[in-house]
Amino acid sequence: MKLVKDDDYKRKERKFFKKRPHLIDKYGEVLEKLKTNPFDSSLKTHKLKGDLSEFYACSLTYEYRIICVFLIQNETIVLVDIGSHDEVY
């Protein structure tokens, strides 16, 4: 799978890690797992409901999530948002 980060996501990512630099290594591990197998059980990937029903979420840690869109036909994952549960939902 290919991961895509638009400019908006890159801005959110920089802001997120400015406050939480200790999570950068874990983030790298999660992105590698997303590329290899987006439904790896350790990621806890799940489809969202309601207004976010076109998106999936996976766990960075218990507290932090990554929101993404899976475009399976192109084997592409578009990263949309990163943050705490309350920030991204």
GUTORMI-213298 format. One record per residue: residue number from 1; residue in one letter; x, y, z of N, C-alpha, C in turn. Coordinates in steps of 0.02 Angstrom, whole numbers, plus 32768, in hexadecimal, padded with zeros to 4 digits. Each point is the difference from the previous one (the first is absolute). Layout:
<atoms>
ATOM; resi; resn; n.east; n.north; n.up; ca.east; ca.north; ca.up; c.east; c.north; c.up
ATOM; NUM; A; X; Y; Z; X; Y; Z; X; Y; Z $
...
</atoms>
This chain:
<atoms>
ATOM; resi; resn; n.east; n.north; n.up; ca.east; ca.north; ca.up; c.east; c.north; c.up
ATOM; 1; M; 802A; 7FC5; 8000; 7FD6; 803B; 8000; 802D; 803E; 8000 $
ATOM; 2; K; 7FE5; 8034; 7FE2; 8023; 8041; 7FFE; 7FDD; 8030; 8030 $
ATOM; 3; L; 8027; 8025; 8027; 7FE4; 8032; 802E; 8006; 8044; 7FE0 $
ATOM; 4; V; 7FCA; 8027; 8004; 7FFE; 8044; 7FE4; 7FF2; 8031; 8038 $
ATOM; 5; K; 8029; 8035; 8003; 7FF7; 8036; 8031; 7FF8; 8041; 7FD9 $
ATOM; 6; D; 7FC5; 801F; 8005; 7FF8; 8041; 7FE0; 801E; 8036; 802E $
ATOM; 7; D; 8001; 803E; 7FE8; 801F; 8037; 8026; 7FDC; 800B; 8043 $
ATOM; 8; D; 7FBE; 7FF8; 8001; 7FD9; 8009; 803D; 8015; 7FCC; 8034 $
ATOM; 9; Y; 8007; 7FC2; 7FEB; 8015; 7FCB; 802E; 8047; 800D; 8019 $
ATOM; 10; K; 802D; 8013; 7FD4; 8045; 800E; 8014; 8003; 8036; 8035 $
ATOM; 11; R; 7FD6; 8033; 7FFA; 7FFD; 8036; 8032; 7FE8; 7FE4; 8043 $
ATOM; 12; K; 7FCC; 7FD6; 7FFF; 7FE6; 7FE2; 803D; 8035; 7FD2; 8020 $
ATOM; 13; E; 8023; 7FDC; 7FD5; 8034; 7FD2; 8017; 8038; 8027; 8024 $
ATOM; 14; R; 8018; 8037; 7FE1; 8035; 8029; 8020; 7FE9; 801A; 8044 $
ATOM; 15; K; 7FC3; 801B; 8001; 7FE4; 801C; 803E; 7FFA; 7FC9; 8036 $
ATOM; 16; F; 7FE8; 7FC6; 7FEC; 7FF8; 7FC7; 802E; 8042; 7FEC; 8020 $
ATOM; 17; F; 8034; 7FF8; 7FD6; 8041; 7FE9; 801A; 8029; 8036; 8021 $
ATOM; 18; K; 7FEF; 803F; 7FF5; 8021; 8036; 8024; 7FF2; 7FF9; 804B $
ATOM; 19; K; 7FC3; 7FEC; 8010; 7FEB; 7FF7; 8046; 8011; 7FBB; 801B $
ATOM; 20; R; 8009; 7FCE; 7FD2; 8008; 7FBB; 8015; 803A; 7FDD; 7FDB $
ATOM; 21; P; 803D; 801B; 8006; 8038; 7FE3; 7FDA; 8010; 7FB8; 8014 $
ATOM; 22; H; 7FEC; 7FEC; 803C; 800E; 7FBC; 8017; 7FD9; 7FCB; 7FD9 $
ATOM; 23; L; 7FCF; 8014; 7FD7; 7FD9; 7FD1; 7FD9; 8018; 7FF7; 7FB8 $
ATOM; 24; I; 8035; 8022; 7FED; 8017; 7FFD; 7FBA; 8014; 7FB9; 7FEB $
ATOM; 25; D; 8025; 7FDD; 802A; 8015; 7FBC; 7FEF; 7FC4; 7FD1; 7FFA $
ATOM; 26; K; 7FD1; 8006; 802E; 7FC4; 7FD6; 7FFE; 7FD8; 800F; 7FC0 $
ATOM; 27; Y; 7FFD; 803F; 7FED; 7FDD; 8016; 7FC3; 801E; 7FDF; 7FC2 $
ATOM; 28; G; 8042; 7FFE; 7FFD; 8022; 7FDF; 7FC8; 7FEE; 7FB7; 7FFC $
ATOM; 29; E; 7FFC; 7FDE; 8039; 7FEC; 7FB9; 8002; 7FB9; 7FF7; 7FE7 $
ATOM; 30; V; 7FD3; 802C; 8016; 7FBA; 7FFC; 7FEC; 7FF8; 800B; 7FB4 $
ATOM; 31; L; 8024; 8030; 7FE5; 7FFC; 800D; 7FB8; 801A; 7FC4; 7FD8 $
ATOM; 32; E; 8034; 7FE0; 8017; 801A; 7FC4; 7FDE; 7FCD; 7FC8; 8001 $
ATOM; 33; K; 7FDE; 7FF7; 8039; 7FCC; 7FCD; 8004; 7FC6; 8011; 7FD3 $
ATOM; 34; L; 7FED; 8040; 7FFC; 7FCA; 8015; 7FD3; 8010; 7FEF; 7FB8 $
ATOM; 35; K; 803E; 800C; 7FEC; 8015; 7FF0; 7FBB; 7FFC; 7FB6; 7FF2 $
ATOM; 36; T; 8017; 7FD8; 8030; 8003; 7FB8; 7FF7; 7FBC; 7FDE; 8006 $
ATOM; 37; N; 7FDD; 8010; 8036; 7FBF; 7FE2; 800D; 7FD6; 8031; 8028 $
ATOM; 38; P; 7FD5; 8027; 7FDF; 7FD9; 8033; 8024; 7FD1; 7FE4; 8035 $
ATOM; 39; F; 7FF2; 7FBF; 7FFD; 7FD3; 7FE2; 8031; 8025; 7FD4; 8032 $
ATOM; 40; D; 8040; 800D; 8009; 8027; 7FDD; 8033; 7FDD; 800A; 8043 $
ATOM; 41; S; 7FF9; 7FCB; 8027; 7FD9; 8004; 803E; 801D; 8032; 8032 $
ATOM; 42; S; 8041; 800C; 7FFE; 801E; 802F; 8030; 7FEB; 8049; 7FF0 $
ATOM; 43; L; 7FEA; 800E; 7FC3; 7FEA; 8044; 7FEE; 7FB9; 800F; 8015 $
ATOM; 44; K; 7FD9; 7FCB; 800D; 7FBA; 8008; 8014; 7FDA; 802B; 7FCC $
ATOM; 45; T; 800D; 7FF3; 7FC0; 7FDF; 8025; 7FCA; 7FB6; 7FF0; 7FFF $
ATOM; 46; H; 7FD8; 8034; 7FFB; 7FB7; 7FF7; 7FFE; 7FE0; 8037; 7FD7 $
ATOM; 47; K; 7FC7; 7FEF; 7FE2; 7FDA; 802F; 7FD9; 7FDA; 802E; 802F $
ATOM; 48; L; 7FFD; 803F; 7FEF; 7FDC; 8030; 802A; 7FB7; 8004; 7FEC $
ATOM; 49; K; 7FD9; 801F; 802B; 7FB7; 8006; 7FF4; 7FEC; 8049; 7FFE $
ATOM; 50; G; 7FC3; 800D; 7FED; 7FE5; 8044; 7FFF; 801E; 802A; 7FCA $
ATOM; 51; D; 8010; 803E; 8012; 801C; 8030; 7FCF; 8044; 7FE9; 7FE4 $
ATOM; 52; L; 8022; 7FD5; 8024; 8042; 7FE9; 7FEB; 7FFE; 7FBA; 7FE1 $
ATOM; 53; S; 7FC6; 7FEB; 7FE9; 7FF7; 7FBA; 7FE9; 802A; 7FED; 7FC3 $
ATOM; 54; E; 801C; 8030; 7FDD; 802A; 7FEF; 7FC7; 8049; 7FF4; 8015 $
ATOM; 55; F; 800F; 8009; 8040; 8044; 7FFB; 8019; 800A; 7FC3; 802C $
ATOM; 56; Y; 8040; 7FF0; 800A; 8015; 7FCD; 8030; 802D; 8023; 8033 $
ATOM; 57; A; 8005; 7FE1; 803A; 802F; 8019; 8032; 802C; 7FC6; 8016 $
ATOM; 58; C; 803D; 8010; 8012; 802C; 7FCF; 801E; 8022; 8021; 803B $
ATOM; 59; S; 8019; 7FD7; 802D; 801D; 8019; 803E; 804B; 800C; 7FF9 $
ATOM; 60; L; 8015; 8039; 8016; 8048; 800E; 8008; 8014; 7FE8; 8046 $
ATOM; 61; T; 7FD8; 8014; 8031; 8006; 7FE7; 8045; 7FB8; 7FF9; 8019 $
ATOM; 62; Y; 7FF9; 7FEE; 803E; 7FBC; 7FFB; 801C; 7FDC; 8043; 7FFA $
ATOM; 63; E; 8024; 8036; 800A; 7FE2; 8043; 8001; 7FFB; 8021; 7FBB $
ATOM; 64; Y; 802F; 7FF2; 7FD4; 8005; 8024; 7FC1; 7FED; 7FD5; 7FC4 $
ATOM; 65; R; 7FDE; 8020; 7FCF; 7FE7; 7FDE; 7FC4; 8019; 8021; 7FC1 $
ATOM; 66; I; 7FFF; 7FD9; 7FCA; 800D; 801A; 7FBD; 7FC2; 7FF1; 7FD8 $
ATOM; 67; I; 7FE4; 8033; 7FE0; 7FC5; 7FF8; 7FD5; 8019; 7FFC; 7FB8 $
ATOM; 68; C; 7FE5; 7FD0; 7FDA; 8016; 7FF9; 7FBB; 7FC7; 7FE8; 7FD4 $
ATOM; 69; V; 800A; 8009; 7FC0; 7FD2; 7FE7; 7FCD; 8025; 7FC9; 7FDA $
ATOM; 70; F; 7FE1; 7FC7; 7FF8; 801F; 7FCA; 7FD9; 7FE3; 8002; 7FBA $
ATOM; 71; L; 802A; 8008; 7FCF; 7FEB; 7FFB; 7FBB; 801D; 7FBE; 7FE6 $
ATOM; 72; I; 7FDD; 7FCB; 800D; 8019; 7FBD; 7FF3; 8011; 7FF4; 7FB7 $
ATOM; 73; Q; 7FD8; 801C; 7FD2; 800B; 7FF3; 7FB9; 8045; 8018; 7FE9 $
ATOM; 74; N; 8019; 8034; 801E; 8043; 801A; 7FED; 8035; 7FEB; 8033 $
ATOM; 75; E; 7FEC; 7FD6; 802F; 802D; 7FED; 8037; 8020; 803D; 8020 $
ATOM; 76; T; 7FD6; 8030; 8010; 8016; 803F; 801D; 7FDB; 800E; 8040 $
ATOM; 77; I; 8024; 8018; 8032; 7FE2; 8016; 803E; 800E; 804B; 8006 $
ATOM; 78; V; 7FCB; 8027; 8005; 8007; 8049; 8007; 7FF9; 8010; 804A $
ATOM; 79; L; 8034; 801B; 801E; 7FFD; 8013; 8046; 7FDD; 8043; 8006 $
ATOM; 80; V; 7FD0; 8004; 802F; 7FD3; 8039; 8005; 800C; 8029; 803F $
ATOM; 81; D; 8008; 7FDE; 803A; 8005; 8024; 803F; 8026; 7FD7; 8032 $
ATOM; 82; I; 801E; 8020; 8030; 8024; 7FDF; 8037; 7FF3; 8028; 803F $
ATOM; 83; G; 7FF6; 7FDD; 8037; 7FF4; 8023; 803F; 7FE0; 7FD2; 8034 $
ATOM; 84; S; 7FEC; 801D; 8036; 7FDF; 7FDA; 8034; 7FBA; 7FED; 7FE9 $
ATOM; 85; H; 7FE2; 7FD2; 8022; 7FBD; 7FE9; 7FEF; 7FD0; 803B; 7FFA $
ATOM; 86; D; 8001; 802D; 8030; 7FD2; 8039; 8000; 8011; 8032; 7FC8 $
ATOM; 87; E; 8040; 8006; 7FEE; 8014; 8030; 7FCC; 7FEA; 7FEA; 7FBA $
ATOM; 88; V; 8004; 7FC0; 7FF2; 7FF3; 7FE8; 7FBC; 7FB8; 7FEC; 7FF3 $
ATOM; 89; Y; 7FDA; 7FF3; 8035; 7FBA; 7FED; 7FF6; 7FD5; 803B; 800B $
</atoms>
